[in-house]
Amino acid sequence: RIGSRAPLVSLDLLHLSVRTERQWLFLGDRAEYVDGPSEAELIGQTAVALVECNAALAAQGMPLLVVALEGHTANKEPVAFNETLSLQRAERVRADVLFAMLLLPTNSMSHAALQRHVLARGLGGSVKLERCVELRVLPPSEAQVAQEGVHGGIGAVVAVAAAALAEGEGEEGRPSGLSHKPKYPAQVSFSSSGYTDEDAAPPADARAAYGRELRVVQAGALLRLGEPLSLVQLDLPNLEVVSQRQWLFGEGNQYVEPAEEEELLSQVAAALLAVLVECEAQGMALALFAVEGHTWHKQPKEDAHARSLARAQRVRGDILARLLALPAKERGGIGDVQLERCFLALGHGGAHGKGSLVELRVLLPAEAASLVLAAEEAHAQEKETLARSLATVGAEAKKELQALRLVRLEADELLLALLRQFKFQGDAAEYARPEEEKELLDQIANALHTLARLLAKHGLPPLAVELGGHTRNKDVSGETGNARLSVQRAQRVRQDLLLRLRALDAQDSSDSHLGNGNGSNLAPLLLVCRGYGGEEVLERRVTVKFLPPAQLEDARARKAREAVAQQASGTVGKALSLSAADKAEALAYAQTLAAVHAQALPELQRLKLVDLDLSLGQLQVRLLRQF
C-alpha cells in the first residue's frame, strides 16, 4: 500500500515502532520548527504510513493503530520545563500529522477518531537524554488507558497512569541515572487555549497552539465552500478572517450604499458558517469570532467608542441575520442560540490607531470567556438601568396602568405580564375566537403606548419590546415546527398591536394639532418577535418583554430572518399604505415567499448582480447595477 511514497518512514510493527530516517528540527527552547516548509515532507510521509497501516488493518477486521508521539527534551532547565517543552513539540508534530492524515483520500476516519488514535506525550528527560520526537505503537491495554485519559479536542489533556504504561517496572527497577519521577508523568497537559496546568503560556504561544488546532478546520471549511471567495480569505492558523475591502459607513452605523455591502456580508457569512459547521463536524468546540469596530475621529473618547461599537454591532447583526435565515440542516444542526453566542461585537474607538474600519478575528477560548463575562456584567447594568426607567414612568402612569385589568407592569423583571393568555386554533397562528382577544390586544397596546410616551417625555431611550411565542406540541414537526409556530403566533399578535398603536399615534397627532401637546411626546416603539418553541416554558403563551440596548442587535437579526413584516422595523408613527384587508393578503403572500426564499438562499447568494427583497411592500428583484 505504501510503496515508494514514504522513504523517510519505516515500519517495525513487530517491535511496536514507527521509525523516521531523520528528526524534526526545532528552534532553541521553543516548539516551532527551524524551517517549517522543509518538515512538510516528513510530516506527509508519516501520515501516509499511518493511514495505510490503518487501511490494511481495517481490511483484515483488526483494531486500528493507536500511536503515541513521544517528545524528549534534556535541557539544563528544571524537570517541569523539559516536560512541558517536550509535550509542546510532540503536540506540534501531532497537529501537523493529523492535518495531513485527514486530507489523504485513503483515510476513512473523522478528525475526532484520528485524535483518539494519534496521541502526544511529553517525557522531558525521563527516558532519553536527547531532543527528539518518536513514534511508538501502543499495545491494546496501554492504548485503552491512554485514550481514556484524553479530554476534549485537539491538544487536549493526556492523563496516563504510570503503572499501566510501565507494566511490571517498579521504582527499584528503573534504570539508574534517570529522574525518580514515573516513566510517564501522571498527568501532562496542553489545553486548546494554550495553557498548562500550572502556568499560563505566553499569549503568542497560546495563539500559535490554537491556530494549529484550527488548521484542520480551515481545510474542511475551504472544501465546504468549494470555489474561493473573492472578498474574504480565511486565515485560521493566524486567527484571522481577512476581507479584501471595508464596509463603508456614513456618520453613524448606517452603510453609505447598503446594496453594495450585500456581497461582502454574504461572503463573510458563508465563510464563517463553513468554519462553524466544520468545527461541529469535527467534534470541536465552535469557534468564537470578534467583530471589532475601530473609529478615528476628532471627538470625545466616549463618542468614538460608542460609534465603533455601533458599527461592529451593525455588521454582527447583518451577518447573523443571513445565518439565522438558513434552514437548520444547512447550518449543520447549529441552533439559533449557539450561533448568536459565536459572535461578539467590540468597540475600540481609536485606541488601536487603525483608522475607521470593522475587522473580524478568531478569539482564543480563554479570551472569549473573559469577554463574555464582561459583556454579561455590562448587560446586567443595562437591565438595571432599564428597570429603573420603567419603574419611574410606571409610577407616573400608575392610574392609567391600573385601569388595564388584563396586564401588569413588572419593571424589575422587564416584563409586561399578561393576566390571561391568547387562545389560538389547534396548531395554527389564528385566534380561536378573534372577538374575545380584542380587549387584551387593546390593553397591551395602551400600556406600551403610555410607557413609550412617558419615556420620550423624560428624554429616556425609546422602548424596544420582544413578543415571545412559546409552543410545545407533540403533533408539530419536532422542535423546529414548534419554533416556527411560536414565532408565527407572536407575529400575529404584533400585526394586531401595530394597527392599534398606529391608531393611538394618530390620535396623539390629532390632539397635538388641537393644541393638547401629546403628539410631541411620542417615542418610536420597536416591536420584534421571537419564537422559543418549548425552550423556556412548556406552555402555549405569548410573553411581552422589554429589551435593554445590548439585545437590540440580536433582536434585529432575528427580525430580519422573519422576512414577513414591514421593511423598516414595525416603528410606530408610519402611515399605513395598505388597507387592513390588503395588508393581510400581502402578509400571507410574503410568508409564503419567505419560506421559498430560505430554501433558495444558497443559490441566490452566488448571484452577484441581483438580490431578492421579499419584505412586505417590496416583493421585487433588485438589480445591484443597471443596464
C-alpha positions as CSV (number, residue, x, y, z in Angstrom):
1,R,0.0,0.0,0.0
2,I,2.8,2.4,0.9
3,G,5.1,1.6,-2.0
4,S,7.7,4.3,-2.5
5,R,5.6,7.1,-1.1
6,A,7.3,7.2,2.4
7,P,11.0,6.6,2.0
8,L,11.7,8.6,5.3
9,V,9.5,6.3,7.4
10,S,10.0,2.6,8.2
11,L,7.5,0.4,10.0
12,D,8.7,-2.0,12.6
13,L,5.4,-3.2,13.9
14,L,7.0,-6.4,15.4
15,H,8.7,-4.1,17.9
16,L,5.7,-1.6,18.0
17,S,7.8,1.1,16.4
18,V,7.4,3.6,13.5
19,R,10.9,4.9,12.8
20,T,11.8,8.1,10.9
21,E,15.1,8.5,9.0
22,R,15.6,12.0,10.4
23,Q,14.2,14.2,13.2
24,W,12.1,17.3,13.2
25,L,14.3,20.3,13.9
26,F,13.0,22.8,16.5
27,L,14.2,26.3,17.3
28,G,16.1,26.7,20.6
29,D,13.8,26.1,23.5
30,R,10.6,26.5,21.5
31,A,8.0,24.3,19.8
32,E,8.5,25.9,16.4
33,Y,10.3,24.3,13.5
34,V,13.6,25.8,12.3
35,D,12.3,25.6,8.8
36,G,8.6,24.8,8.6
37,P,8.3,24.0,4.8
38,S,11.3,21.6,5.0
39,E,9.3,19.5,7.6
40,A,6.3,19.1,5.3
41,E,7.9,16.1,3.5
42,L,8.5,14.1,6.7
43,I,5.0,15.1,8.1
44,G,3.3,13.9,4.9
45,Q,5.2,10.6,4.7
46,T,4.4,9.9,8.4
47,A,0.7,10.5,7.6
48,V,0.9,8.1,4.6
49,A,2.4,5.4,6.6
50,L,-0.1,5.6,9.4
51,V,-3.2,5.9,7.1
52,E,-2.1,2.9,5.0
53,C,-1.4,0.8,8.1
54,N,-4.9,1.5,9.3
55,A,-6.4,0.7,5.9
56,A,-4.6,-2.7,5.9
57,L,-5.8,-3.4,9.5
58,A,-9.4,-2.4,8.6
59,A,-9.3,-4.7,5.6
60,Q,-8.4,-7.6,8.0
61,G,-11.0,-6.6,10.5
62,M,-8.4,-5.8,13.1
63,P,-8.3,-2.9,15.6
64,L,-6.7,0.3,14.2
65,L,-3.3,1.5,15.5
66,V,-3.0,3.8,18.5
67,V,0.2,5.8,18.1
68,A,1.9,8.0,20.7
69,L,4.1,10.8,19.5
70,E,6.6,11.0,22.4
71,G,8.6,14.1,22.9
72,H,12.0,14.0,24.6
73,T,13.9,17.1,25.8
74,A,17.0,17.1,28.0
75,N,18.0,20.7,28.9
76,K,19.6,22.1,32.0
77,E,16.4,23.7,32.9
78,P,14.1,22.2,35.6
79,V,12.3,18.9,35.0
80,A,8.9,20.7,34.7
81,F,10.3,22.9,31.9
82,N,11.6,19.9,30.0
83,E,8.4,18.0,30.3
84,T,6.3,21.0,29.1
85,L,8.6,21.8,26.2
86,S,8.7,18.1,25.1
87,L,4.9,17.9,25.2
88,Q,4.5,21.1,23.2
89,R,6.9,19.7,20.5
90,A,5.0,16.4,20.4
91,E,1.7,18.3,20.1
92,R,3.1,20.4,17.3
93,V,4.0,17.3,15.3
94,R,0.7,15.7,16.2
95,A,-1.3,18.6,14.9
96,D,0.5,18.6,11.6
97,V,0.3,14.8,11.2
98,L,-3.4,14.8,11.9
99,F,-3.9,17.6,9.4
100,A,-2.0,15.6,6.7
101,M,-3.9,12.3,7.5
102,L,-7.3,13.9,7.3
103,L,-6.6,15.1,3.7
104,L,-5.4,11.7,2.4
105,P,-8.0,10.1,0.1
106,T,-7.5,6.7,1.6
107,N,-8.3,8.0,5.1
108,S,-11.7,6.9,6.3
109,M,-11.6,8.3,9.8
110,S,-13.1,11.6,11.1
111,H,-10.9,14.1,12.8
112,A,-12.3,13.2,16.2
113,A,-11.5,9.5,15.5
114,L,-8.0,10.4,14.4
115,Q,-7.4,12.3,17.6
116,R,-8.2,9.2,19.6
117,H,-5.6,7.2,17.6
118,V,-2.7,9.7,17.5
119,L,-1.7,10.9,21.0
120,A,1.0,13.1,22.3
121,R,3.2,12.9,25.4
122,G,5.9,15.0,26.9
123,L,8.5,12.9,28.7
124,G,11.2,15.5,29.3
125,G,14.5,13.8,30.0
126,S,13.0,10.9,32.0
127,V,13.6,8.3,29.3
128,K,16.1,9.7,26.8
129,L,18.8,12.4,27.3
130,E,18.3,13.9,23.9
131,R,16.0,16.1,21.9
132,C,13.6,14.2,19.6
133,V,10.0,13.2,18.9
134,E,9.5,9.5,18.3
135,L,6.5,7.4,17.3
136,R,5.5,4.3,19.2
137,V,2.6,1.9,18.7
138,L,0.7,1.3,21.9
139,P,-0.4,-2.2,22.7
140,P,-4.2,-2.6,23.4
141,S,-4.1,-2.4,27.2
142,E,-1.9,0.7,27.2
143,A,-3.9,2.3,24.3
144,Q,-7.1,1.9,26.3
145,V,-5.7,3.6,29.3
146,A,-4.2,6.4,27.2
147,Q,-7.5,7.0,25.3
148,E,-9.4,7.2,28.5
149,G,-7.1,10.0,29.6
150,V,-7.9,12.2,26.6
151,H,-10.3,15.0,27.4
152,G,-11.7,17.4,24.8
153,G,-10.4,18.4,21.4
154,I,-7.0,18.9,19.7
155,G,-4.1,19.4,22.1
156,A,-6.2,18.2,24.9
157,V,-5.1,16.8,28.3
158,V,-3.4,13.4,28.1
159,A,-3.6,11.7,31.5
160,V,-1.9,8.3,31.8
161,A,-1.4,6.1,34.9
162,A,2.3,5.3,35.1
163,A,1.7,1.8,36.3
164,A,-0.4,0.9,33.3
165,L,2.3,2.3,30.9
166,A,5.3,0.7,32.6
167,E,3.9,-2.7,33.2
168,G,6.0,-4.7,35.8
169,E,8.5,-1.9,36.2
170,G,8.7,-0.7,39.8
171,E,10.7,2.2,41.3
172,E,13.5,-0.2,42.1
173,G,13.6,-1.5,38.6
174,R,14.1,1.9,37.0
175,P,17.4,2.4,35.2
176,S,20.0,4.5,37.1
177,G,20.8,8.0,36.0
178,L,17.2,8.9,35.2
179,S,14.7,11.0,37.1
180,H,12.9,9.4,40.0
181,K,9.6,10.6,38.5
182,P,7.4,7.9,37.0
183,K,8.4,6.8,33.4
184,Y,5.4,8.8,32.1
185,P,4.1,11.9,34.0
186,A,0.9,11.0,35.9
187,Q,-0.7,14.0,34.1
188,V,0.7,16.2,31.4
189,S,-1.4,18.7,29.7
190,F,-1.6,21.2,26.9
191,S,-5.1,22.7,26.5
192,S,-6.7,24.1,23.4
193,S,-6.3,27.6,24.9
194,G,-2.5,27.1,25.2
195,Y,-2.3,26.8,29.0
196,T,-0.7,24.1,31.0
197,D,-2.0,23.1,34.4
198,E,0.5,25.2,36.4
199,D,1.4,28.2,34.3
200,A,-0.2,30.2,31.5
201,A,1.8,30.1,28.3
202,P,2.7,33.4,26.8
203,P,-0.1,34.8,24.5
204,A,1.9,34.2,21.4
205,D,2.3,30.5,22.2
206,A,-1.4,30.3,23.0
207,R,-2.3,31.8,19.7
208,A,0.1,29.5,17.8
209,A,-1.2,26.4,19.6
210,Y,-4.9,27.3,18.9
211,G,-4.0,28.3,15.3
212,R,-2.5,24.8,14.8
213,E,-5.7,23.2,16.0
214,L,-7.7,25.3,13.5
215,R,-5.6,24.2,10.5
216,V,-7.8,21.1,10.0
217,V,-10.9,23.2,10.4
218,Q,-9.6,25.6,7.7
219,A,-9.0,22.8,5.3
220,G,-12.5,21.4,5.8
221,A,-14.1,24.8,5.6
222,L,-12.4,25.5,2.3
223,L,-13.7,22.2,0.9
224,R,-17.2,23.1,2.1
225,L,-17.0,26.5,0.4
226,G,-15.9,25.0,-2.9
227,E,-14.9,27.9,-5.0
228,P,-12.6,30.6,-3.4
229,L,-14.4,33.7,-2.2
230,S,-13.4,36.9,-4.0
231,L,-13.8,39.2,-1.0
232,V,-13.0,37.1,2.0
233,Q,-10.0,34.9,3.0
234,L,-9.8,32.6,5.9
235,D,-6.5,32.5,7.8
236,L,-7.4,30.4,10.8
237,P,-3.8,29.4,11.7
238,N,-3.3,33.2,12.4
239,L,-6.8,33.5,13.9
240,E,-7.9,36.0,11.3
241,V,-10.7,36.4,8.8
242,V,-9.4,38.9,6.1
243,S,-11.7,40.9,3.9
244,Q,-10.4,42.4,0.7
245,R,-12.3,45.7,1.2
246,Q,-14.1,47.5,4.1
247,W,-17.7,48.3,4.9
248,L,-18.4,51.9,4.1
249,F,-20.3,53.8,6.8
250,G,-21.8,57.3,6.9
251,E,-21.8,59.4,10.0
252,G,-23.4,56.7,12.2
253,N,-23.7,53.0,11.8
254,Q,-25.6,53.2,8.5
255,Y,-23.9,52.0,5.3
256,V,-23.3,54.6,2.6
257,E,-24.7,52.2,0.0
258,P,-26.5,49.3,1.6
259,A,-26.9,47.4,-1.6
260,E,-23.1,47.5,-2.3
261,E,-22.4,45.8,1.1
262,E,-24.6,42.7,0.3
263,E,-21.9,40.7,-1.4
264,L,-19.3,41.3,1.3
265,L,-21.8,40.4,4.0
266,S,-22.9,37.3,2.2
267,Q,-19.4,36.1,1.6
268,V,-18.3,36.7,5.2
269,A,-21.4,34.9,6.4
270,A,-20.7,31.9,4.1
271,A,-17.1,31.7,5.2
272,L,-17.9,31.9,8.9
273,L,-20.7,29.3,8.6
274,A,-18.3,26.9,6.8
275,V,-15.9,27.2,9.8
276,L,-18.6,26.6,12.4
277,V,-20.1,23.7,10.5
278,E,-16.7,22.1,10.2
279,C,-16.0,22.6,13.9
280,E,-19.3,20.8,14.6
281,A,-18.4,18.0,12.2
282,Q,-15.0,17.5,13.8
283,G,-16.5,17.4,17.3
284,M,-14.6,20.5,18.3
285,A,-15.9,23.5,20.3
286,L,-17.4,26.1,18.0
287,A,-15.0,28.9,17.0
288,L,-15.9,32.3,18.5
289,F,-15.5,35.4,16.4
290,A,-15.0,39.0,17.4
291,V,-16.4,41.7,15.2
292,E,-14.3,44.7,16.2
293,G,-15.0,48.3,15.3
294,H,-12.4,51.0,15.1
295,T,-13.1,54.7,14.7
296,W,-10.6,57.6,14.5
297,H,-12.4,60.9,14.8
298,K,-11.8,64.3,16.5
299,Q,-14.5,63.6,19.0
300,P,-14.5,62.6,22.7
301,K,-13.2,59.2,23.5
302,E,-16.6,58.0,24.7
303,D,-18.3,59.1,21.4
304,A,-15.6,57.3,19.3
305,H,-16.1,54.1,21.4
306,A,-19.8,54.3,21.0
307,R,-19.6,54.8,17.3
308,S,-17.2,52.0,16.7
309,L,-19.3,49.6,18.8
310,A,-22.4,50.6,17.0
311,R,-20.8,49.8,13.6
312,A,-19.5,46.5,14.9
313,Q,-22.9,45.6,16.2
314,R,-24.4,46.5,12.8
315,V,-22.0,44.2,11.0
316,R,-22.6,41.4,13.5
317,G,-26.3,41.8,13.3
318,D,-26.3,41.6,9.5
319,I,-24.0,38.6,9.5
320,L,-26.3,36.8,12.0
321,A,-29.4,37.7,10.0
322,R,-28.0,35.8,7.0
323,L,-27.0,32.8,9.1
324,L,-30.3,32.6,11.0
325,A,-32.3,32.8,7.8
326,L,-30.8,29.5,6.7
327,P,-32.6,26.2,7.5
328,A,-31.1,24.2,10.4
329,K,-29.9,21.5,8.0
330,E,-27.7,23.9,6.2
331,R,-26.3,25.1,9.5
332,G,-25.1,21.6,10.4
333,G,-27.7,21.5,13.2
334,I,-26.3,24.5,15.0
335,G,-29.1,26.2,16.8
336,D,-30.1,29.9,16.9
337,V,-28.8,30.5,20.4
338,Q,-25.5,28.7,19.6
339,L,-25.0,30.9,16.6
340,E,-25.7,34.1,18.4
341,R,-23.1,33.1,21.1
342,C,-20.4,32.6,18.4
343,F,-20.2,36.4,17.6
344,L,-19.2,39.2,19.9
345,A,-19.2,42.9,18.9
346,L,-16.4,45.0,20.3
347,G,-15.8,48.8,20.0
348,H,-12.3,50.1,20.4
349,G,-12.7,53.7,19.3
350,G,-9.3,55.0,18.3
351,A,-7.4,53.1,20.9
352,H,-5.5,50.9,18.4
353,G,-4.9,53.6,15.9
354,K,-6.3,51.6,13.0
355,G,-8.5,54.3,11.5
356,S,-12.1,53.7,10.7
357,L,-12.8,50.1,10.0
358,V,-14.5,46.9,11.1
359,E,-12.5,43.7,11.2
360,L,-13.0,40.1,12.3
361,R,-10.8,37.7,14.2
362,V,-11.0,34.4,16.0
363,L,-10.9,34.6,19.8
364,L,-8.9,32.3,22.0
365,P,-11.3,30.3,24.2
366,A,-9.9,31.9,27.4
367,E,-10.1,35.4,25.8
368,A,-13.7,34.7,24.7
369,A,-14.7,33.6,28.2
370,S,-13.3,36.8,29.6
371,L,-15.2,39.0,27.1
372,V,-18.4,37.1,27.6
373,L,-18.2,37.7,31.3
374,A,-17.6,41.4,30.8
375,A,-20.5,41.6,28.3
376,E,-22.7,39.8,30.8
377,E,-21.8,42.3,33.5
378,A,-22.5,45.3,31.1
379,H,-25.8,43.6,30.1
380,A,-26.8,43.3,33.8
381,Q,-26.1,47.0,34.3
382,E,-28.2,47.9,31.2
383,K,-31.1,45.8,32.6
384,E,-30.9,47.6,35.9
385,T,-30.9,51.0,34.1
386,L,-33.9,50.0,32.0
387,A,-35.8,48.6,35.0
388,R,-35.3,51.9,36.9
389,S,-36.6,53.9,33.9
390,L,-39.7,51.7,33.6
391,A,-40.3,52.0,37.3
392,T,-40.1,55.8,37.1
393,V,-42.6,56.1,34.2
394,G,-44.7,53.2,35.7
395,A,-45.2,55.2,38.9
396,E,-46.2,58.3,36.9
397,A,-48.6,56.2,34.9
398,K,-49.9,54.2,37.8
399,K,-53.5,55.3,37.4
400,E,-53.6,54.7,33.7
401,L,-52.0,51.2,34.0
402,Q,-54.1,50.2,37.0
403,A,-57.2,50.7,34.8
404,L,-55.9,47.9,32.5
405,R,-57.1,44.8,34.3
406,L,-55.6,42.3,31.9
407,V,-51.9,43.5,32.0
408,R,-49.5,44.4,34.8
409,L,-46.1,46.2,34.5
410,E,-43.4,44.3,36.3
411,A,-40.5,46.7,35.9
412,D,-37.9,44.7,37.9
413,E,-38.5,41.7,35.6
414,L,-38.6,43.9,32.4
415,L,-41.9,42.3,31.7
416,L,-45.5,43.4,30.8
417,A,-47.3,40.4,32.4
418,L,-50.5,39.2,30.7
419,L,-53.1,38.1,33.3
420,R,-54.7,35.9,30.7
421,Q,-53.3,34.4,27.6
422,F,-54.3,34.4,23.9
423,K,-56.1,31.3,22.7
424,F,-55.1,30.0,19.3
425,Q,-56.6,27.4,17.0
426,G,-55.0,24.0,17.3
427,D,-51.7,24.1,15.5
428,A,-52.4,27.4,13.7
429,A,-51.4,31.0,14.2
430,E,-55.1,32.2,14.2
431,Y,-57.1,33.1,17.2
432,A,-59.7,30.6,18.3
433,R,-62.2,33.4,18.9
434,P,-60.8,36.7,17.4
435,E,-63.6,38.9,19.0
436,E,-62.5,37.7,22.5
437,E,-58.9,38.8,22.0
438,K,-59.7,42.4,21.2
439,E,-59.8,43.6,24.8
440,L,-56.4,42.0,25.6
441,L,-54.8,43.5,22.4
442,D,-56.3,46.9,23.2
443,Q,-54.9,46.9,26.8
444,I,-51.4,45.7,25.7
445,A,-51.3,48.5,23.1
446,N,-52.5,51.1,25.6
447,A,-49.8,50.1,28.1
448,L,-47.0,50.1,25.6
449,H,-48.2,53.4,24.1
450,T,-48.3,55.0,27.6
451,L,-44.8,53.8,28.5
452,A,-43.3,54.9,25.2
453,R,-44.9,58.4,25.5
454,L,-43.6,58.9,29.0
455,L,-40.1,57.7,28.2
456,A,-39.9,60.3,25.4
457,K,-41.2,62.9,27.8
458,H,-38.3,62.3,30.2
459,G,-35.8,62.1,27.4
460,L,-35.1,58.4,28.0
461,P,-34.2,55.9,25.3
462,P,-37.1,54.6,23.2
463,L,-38.8,51.4,24.1
464,A,-37.9,48.1,22.4
465,V,-40.3,45.2,23.0
466,E,-39.9,41.5,22.3
467,L,-43.1,39.5,21.7
468,G,-42.0,35.9,22.5
469,G,-44.0,32.9,21.3
470,H,-43.9,29.7,23.3
471,T,-45.4,26.4,21.9
472,R,-44.8,22.8,23.0
473,N,-46.9,20.5,20.8
474,K,-46.3,16.8,20.1
475,D,-48.1,16.9,16.7
476,V,-46.0,19.6,15.1
477,S,-42.8,18.6,13.2
478,G,-40.5,18.4,16.2
479,E,-38.8,21.4,17.9
480,T,-38.3,23.1,14.5
481,G,-42.1,23.1,13.9
482,N,-42.7,24.4,17.4
483,A,-40.3,27.2,16.9
484,R,-41.9,28.2,13.6
485,L,-45.4,28.0,15.0
486,S,-44.5,30.1,18.1
487,V,-42.9,32.9,16.0
488,Q,-45.9,32.9,13.7
489,R,-48.2,33.4,16.7
490,A,-46.0,36.2,18.0
491,Q,-46.1,37.8,14.6
492,R,-49.9,37.6,14.5
493,V,-50.0,39.4,17.9
494,R,-47.6,42.1,16.6
495,Q,-49.6,42.7,13.5
496,D,-52.7,43.4,15.5
497,L,-50.8,45.5,18.0
498,L,-49.2,47.7,15.3
499,L,-52.7,48.6,13.9
500,R,-53.8,49.7,17.4
501,L,-50.5,51.6,18.2
502,R,-50.8,53.5,14.9
503,A,-54.4,54.4,15.8
504,L,-53.2,55.7,19.2
505,D,-50.4,57.6,17.4
506,A,-52.8,59.2,15.0
507,Q,-55.0,60.2,18.0
508,D,-51.9,61.8,19.7
509,S,-51.1,63.6,16.4
510,S,-54.7,64.9,16.2
511,D,-54.5,66.1,19.9
512,S,-51.3,67.9,19.1
513,H,-52.9,69.7,16.2
514,L,-55.7,70.7,18.5
515,G,-53.2,72.2,21.0
516,N,-53.2,69.4,23.5
517,G,-49.4,68.8,23.0
518,N,-49.4,65.0,23.4
519,G,-48.0,64.2,19.9
520,S,-44.6,65.7,20.6
521,N,-44.0,63.3,23.4
522,L,-44.4,60.1,21.4
523,A,-41.3,58.0,21.1
524,P,-40.6,55.4,18.4
525,L,-41.6,51.9,19.6
526,L,-39.8,48.9,18.2
527,L,-41.7,45.6,18.2
528,V,-39.8,42.4,17.4
529,C,-40.8,38.8,17.5
530,R,-39.0,35.6,18.7
531,G,-40.2,32.0,18.6
532,Y,-38.9,30.0,21.5
533,G,-40.8,26.8,20.8
534,G,-40.5,24.8,24.0
535,E,-37.1,26.1,25.1
536,E,-38.2,28.2,28.1
537,V,-41.7,27.1,29.2
538,L,-43.8,24.0,28.3
539,E,-46.9,26.1,27.8
540,R,-48.7,27.9,25.0
541,R,-48.3,31.6,25.6
542,V,-47.1,34.9,24.3
543,T,-44.8,37.0,26.5
544,V,-44.1,40.7,26.3
545,K,-40.6,41.6,27.4
546,F,-38.7,44.9,27.4
547,L,-35.2,44.7,25.8
548,P,-32.1,46.5,27.1
549,P,-29.9,48.1,24.4
550,A,-27.4,45.2,24.3
551,Q,-30.1,42.9,23.0
552,L,-31.4,45.1,20.2
553,E,-28.9,44.0,17.6
554,D,-29.7,40.3,18.2
555,A,-33.4,41.2,18.1
556,R,-33.0,43.0,14.8
557,A,-31.1,40.0,13.4
558,R,-34.0,37.7,14.3
559,K,-36.4,40.2,12.9
560,A,-34.6,40.2,9.5
561,R,-34.9,36.5,9.4
562,E,-38.6,36.5,9.7
563,A,-38.9,38.3,6.4
564,V,-42.6,38.8,6.7
565,A,-43.1,42.1,8.4
566,Q,-42.6,45.6,7.2
567,Q,-39.5,46.7,5.5
568,A,-38.4,49.1,8.3
569,S,-38.9,47.6,11.7
570,G,-42.5,48.0,12.8
571,T,-41.9,51.5,14.0
572,V,-45.0,53.3,15.4
573,G,-45.9,56.5,13.6
574,K,-45.8,55.5,9.9
575,A,-48.9,55.8,7.9
576,L,-50.4,52.5,6.5
577,S,-50.0,52.3,2.8
578,L,-52.4,49.4,2.6
579,S,-55.9,48.7,3.9
580,A,-56.2,46.1,6.6
581,A,-57.6,43.5,4.2
582,D,-54.9,44.2,1.6
583,K,-52.2,44.1,4.2
584,A,-53.4,40.7,5.5
585,E,-53.3,39.3,2.0
586,A,-49.9,40.8,1.3
587,L,-48.6,39.4,4.6
588,A,-49.8,35.9,3.8
589,Y,-48.1,36.1,0.4
590,A,-44.9,37.4,2.0
591,Q,-44.9,34.5,4.4
592,T,-45.2,32.0,1.6
593,L,-42.3,33.7,-0.3
594,A,-40.2,33.8,2.8
595,A,-40.2,30.0,3.0
596,V,-39.2,29.8,-0.6
597,H,-36.5,32.4,-0.1
598,A,-34.9,30.5,2.8
599,Q,-34.6,27.4,0.6
600,A,-33.2,29.3,-2.4
601,L,-30.8,31.4,-0.4
602,P,-27.6,29.3,-1.0
603,E,-28.2,29.6,-4.8
604,L,-29.2,33.3,-4.6
605,Q,-26.0,34.2,-2.7
606,R,-23.9,33.2,-5.7
607,L,-25.6,35.8,-7.9
608,K,-23.6,39.0,-7.7
609,L,-25.7,41.4,-9.6
610,V,-29.3,40.7,-8.4
611,D,-30.9,40.3,-5.0
612,L,-34.4,39.4,-3.8
613,D,-36.3,41.8,-1.5
614,L,-39.3,39.8,-0.2
615,S,-40.2,42.2,2.6
616,L,-43.8,43.4,2.8
617,G,-44.4,46.3,0.4
618,Q,-41.4,45.5,-1.8
619,L,-41.6,41.9,-3.3
620,Q,-39.1,42.7,-6.0
621,V,-36.0,41.5,-7.7
622,R,-33.5,44.3,-7.1
623,L,-30.7,44.9,-9.7
624,L,-27.4,45.9,-8.0
625,R,-26.3,47.7,-11.1
626,Q,-28.2,49.0,-14.1
627,F,-28.2,48.1,-17.8
